[in-house]
Amino acid sequence: MQRRLVQMLAAQGIPQAEICLVLDVSEKTLRKRYRKQLNIGAAKLEAALIGQLLRIAGGKGAVAFKAIRFTLQARFGWSQYVPPPRP
């Protein structure tokens, strides 16, 4: 039950310090005993955020353009100021 709770809280973006308060354990213990659940929760959160970002990027207008630009910068290292590498 605690493992599912840790995974759910991590997936909601709750900081590890807050999860420790809920479980009444230290941060070191949390990371040692619940590493897999923390990783799965973080991956679920990242997937949800990327899904929302891509949904926004699929729209039209300035907000969609900003979402596309952010996605290119964050996921692919793109920069508008650096020319692309030569082949």
C-alpha positions, 0 to 999 in steps of 0.5 A: 500500500505504501509503495502505491502511495509513494508512486502516486504522490511522485506522479502528482509532482509532490516533493520527496520531502513532503512524501517523507512527512506522509510516510514518516521516514527520512529522505535517505530511507525514502530513496533507498526503499522506494527508488523504483516507485519514485522513478515510475511516478516521475516517469508518469508525471513527465509523460503527462506533462509532455502529453499536455505540452504536445496537445497545446503545441498542436493548436494555433497561435502564439501559445502553440508556437511557444509550446513548440519552441519550448519542446524543441529546446527542452527535448532536442537541445534546439536553440534559435541562436546557434546555427545547426551543425554542418553535415 
